[in-house]
Amino acid sequence: MKKFFLMSTLLLVAMLVSAQTKIAPKMQKGMKKTYASEAVIKNASLKPVTITTLTTFEVTDATQDGYVLDALITDVTNDADQSDTKGRIISMSTEMLKGIHTIYATDKEGRVTKIMNFNEIKERTLASIDNLLSSIPLPDKEDGKQMVEKVVEKVKDMVKRELTSKLTEETLVESLQMNTSPLALNGKTIDTGTEEEFKNNMGIKMKRTYSVTDKSNIKSSAVINMSAEEMKQLIYSLLEKLMPGVTDEIKTRMDAMIAGIKMEAKEETTYTLKSDGWVETITSEVTSSTMGQGSVINTKVQLVK
């Protein structure tokens, strides 16, 4: 009986260990991987928009600590409706991605540890935000145009100030672990039931749970669920940062506007891996609801060469 119990225990341990998957893609200097991505955004207030990107990852150096990985977005297209303001903003936002060149330092397992050209990325991001805010249409009437211009300039300054303080190398590296991308799993040891919890610099919390079908197939489910009270505190926190010294009277008026607002989002993602550890495909669906407005984003990523 004792021998049977011991054998059963050893078998169970062996099964648990074998179910674990260590994601450590093989890298060597000169290696290139190109991924094509297609995202379809569906929203009740907007016609469906399809955004496609082509991104190349090149291992440009092998160091004592790991590798240098050069990521370049070579192409971006979208079919957003140019006659609609929201469509034009989406179009401009995606076009800004084209040509973005990020140089990552990774450890031996391919996990990103540093963004080597962070200052360049930050300057380009702030310039892109400035261009985007400048595209906001103004009223044709001269009596209202001057007033709106002043408001827009004030908002631009507040947003840029907030971004300058929040856009750090650390937050960008952390975002790679939160977002769905070919680099997101690198360096992780995953088995069925593995959980991760994230909280971004805005205070939005996300919990992700993994399941492993086999060593080449990994699924993840992520949820964001913020109560009305958590959303209220988040909005007030942002308001204080954007408008220091905001009065209690304004907050009281805001109470009625944001009462009952909740944020709910769910992400279902499947990764397939090649034998060399690199991601081969990603399929993802994100559904969200805020203030009663729902949206769905379906994304497919494919290794093309």
N, C-alpha and C positions, 0 to 999 in steps of 0.2 A: 504493500500500500504506500509506504514511504517512497519507494523507488518510483512508483507510478506518479505520485504527486510531484516528485523532483523532476521527472521527465516532462510532465505537463507544464510545469513552471518554466523550464528551460525552453520548451517549444513556444510558449506564449511570448517569452522575451525575444526569441529569435524572430517571431512573426512581427512583433512591434518594431524591432530594429530594421528588419527588411522593408517595412512599409515606409520608413523614413526616406525622404529624398533630399539630398544635398545639391543645391543648384550652384554650380561653379563652372561656367562655360570655359572651354579651352580657348586660350588666347595666345597669339604669337605675333611678333612685329610684322606688319604688312598685311595682316588679315583684314578683310572687308566684309561687312554684312549690310545688305540693303533691304529695308522694309517698306512695303506699301500699306497705307492705312486709309480706310474709308469710314467716315462717321456720318450717320444720318440723324438729324435733329428734328424731332416732331414736337410741336407746341400748338396749343389751341389758338393762340393769337398770331401765329406765323405759319406761312407755307413751309412744308418740309424742305430742309436744306441738307445737301450732301457736300461734305468737305473731304477732299482727298489730299494726302501728303505722301511724299517720298523722302525717306531719311536714310542716310548712309552712316554707318559706324565703322571707323577705321582704327585699328590698333597701331598707333604711330611710334610707340616705344615700349620696351620692357625694362622695368626698373627693379631694384632690389626689393622694394615693397609691393610691387604689383605692376600695373600697366597704365599707359596713357591712351585714352580712348577719345577719338575725335568724332563728334556727332555733327552732321551737317544736313539741314533740311533743304533739299535741292529743288523741290517743286511743291506748290500748294495751289489747289483749285477749289472753287465752290460755285454753286448755282443759286446763290441767294438772289432774291428779287431786288433789283437795283432801284425799282420805283418806290420801294417801301423803306422808311427810315431804319427800322430794325434790320432789314435785309442789308442795307448799305453798311451799317455798323458791323454786322457779322462778316461781311465781305472784307472790310478794311482790317478787322481784327485778324482774320486768317491770312490775308496778304502780308501782314507784318511778320508772319512766321517765316516766310520764304527767305532763305539765305542765312538764317540764324545758325551760328557756328559756335558750338560749345565744346570745350576741352575738359574732359573729366580725368581725374586721377582715381584709380581703383586699387583695391587690395588684390592679393593673389587669387581670390575667388570671384573677382569681377564686381564686387560691391563698391559703389561710388563713395569716395571719402572726401573728395575735394573738387571744386570747380576752378580750374587753373586760370581761366580768363573771366573771372566773375565781374571785375570792374567794367569790362567791355560789354558784358551781357546786361549789367545794370543800366549803363548809359543808354544802350539801345532800347531797353524796355521803357525807360522814362521818356525817351524821345517819341516812342510809338504811342504811349499813353497821351502825350501832349498833342500829337497829330490827331488821335482819335477824338479827344475832347474838342479840338478845334473844328471838327467836322459837324458838330451839333448844329442843326439848322436854326437860324434866328428869324423872328417875325419880320414881315416886309414893312410894316408900319414903322415909321421913324420914331414915333412917340414911345413905342414899346421896345424897340430894338436896343436903344442905349441902356435901358434898365436891365434887359436880359443879358447883354454883353458883360455888364458888371457882375451879374450873378454867376455867369459861366466862368469868368476869370477867377472869381472867388472859389468856386467849386474846384477848378483846375488846380489852384494853389493848394487847397486842402488835400485833394487826392494825391498830388505829387509829394506833399509833405508826409502824408501817411505812408505812401509807398516807399519813400526814401528810408523811413524808419523800420519798415517791415520787410523790405526786400533785402535779405541778408543771404550770405553763402550758406549758412546753416539751414535756413528755411527752404532754400532750393534743393539742397541735398536731401532733406527730410521729405520733400514733396515727391521725390523719385520713389520713395518707399510707399507713399500713399496712393499715387496714381497708377493707372494701368499702362505699362510700357514694357518693351523688351528687356529693360534693365531692372525692373521692379523686384524680381525674385532673386537676383544675384546675391550669393553669400548666405542665403537662408537655408536652414534645415527644417523641412516641413513634413508633417505627417497628418493623418486625418484627425481633426480636432484642434490643430494648432490655431491659436488666436493671437491677434494683434490689436492694439488700441492706439489710435492716433488722435492728436488734438492740434489743429493748425493754429497759426498766430492770430486768427480772428476768434478763436474759442470754439470753433465747430468740432465736435467729437465724432469719430468714426470707429466702428468695431468690425474687424474682418476675421472670418473663420475659413480654414482651408479643409479640403478633402482630397486624398490622393487615390486615384484609381489604379495607377501604376506609375513607374518612374518617369514616364513620358507624358502623363496626363494629370494636370492639377487643376482643381476647381476652387474658386473662392467666392464667398458671399460676404458682402459688406453692407452695413446699415448705418444711416445717420438718422437719429431720432431725437429732436430737440423739442422739449415741452414749450407751452406758451410762455411760462415764466422764464425759462432759459433764453428763449428768443427775445423776450422783453429786455432782459439784462444785457444780451448781446447788442441789441439795437441801441440801448442807452449808452453802452460803453463806446460804441462807434461814434455816436452823436457827441459825446464828451470830447473825443479825440479830434473830430472834425470841427466842432464848434465849442471850444473851451469856454466854460462859464455859462453853459446853457441853463436857463432859469427853470425853477420848479413849475412855473406856470406853463412853459412850453411842454415839459414832461407830462403834466396833467392833461393837456390837450392831446398829446401823443397817445396817452393811455387808451382813449376811445378808438383811435385809429388802428392800433396794433393789438387790441384785445383779441385773444383767441388764436393769434397767428402761431402756427407750428411749422416746423420743417421736418419732412420725412423723405428719405431717399434710400433706395436699395440698389445694389450693384451685384450682378451675377456674371462671373467671368470664368472662362475656361482657357487654360494655357496648354499647348502641346509643345514638347521639347524634342530637339534632335538628339542623336546619340552623343554629339560633342557638347551638349549642355546648353546650347543656344536655343532661344525661343523660336519655334517654327511658325505657330499661329496663335492668335489671341482673338477670341470672340467675347464680346461684352455687351450687356444691356443695363443701362442705368435709368431707373424710373424715379421721379421726384415730384413732390407736391409742396408748394409754399403758398400760403394765402389762397388756397383753393385752386391755384393754377398748376396744372400737371404738365410734365414734359417727359419725353422718352428719347434716349440717345443710344443708338445701336452702332457698335464699332467692330470692325474687322481689321486685323493686322496680319499680314502675310510676309514671310521671308521670301523674297523674290530672287535673290542671288547673294 
